[in-house]
């Protein structure tokens, strides 16, 4: 089983026991603001839990869809993922239960997984794509040193309107410059 530890968190493979808490995060109104209704269907998140468990067994592994566990309590508080693509590139994403937001946990989790991607998995470039109005995600990406690479006008249609999306990214060389001890 894959596991990364930070000061306050354990990032580990998903387990079937995470399913209820994972579904609950997807049902939060604040979480759903930037997703199509069909993307937040509880059954979809139940299926995703099983998919993430299966993907953890793949060899070679290309998807690290990890549970974020609060170390002091052992509570599942969210997810963080790194999906490896061709040419040693990867996308990153994360979601956190609202009650744990604002405490730096998501930064701690994404920083640890980004470091692992660059130092252990040989990733060249990590990027994130989000709706341009998702200010919290953009701020998170910028805190990792990502820069805006693209802004796509009216790229996604859901909730009865068109949404712009943005791509932010960081290269391994940029990460190393920022994080040299």
Secondary structure by P-SEA (a helix, b strand, c coil): cbbbbcccbbbbcccccaaaaaaaaaaccccccccccccccaaaaaaaaaaaaaaaacccccccbbbbbccccccccbbbbbbbcccccccccccccccccccaaaaaaaaaaaaaaacccccccccccccccaaaaaaaaaaaccccccccccccccccbbbbbbbbbccaaaaaaaccc
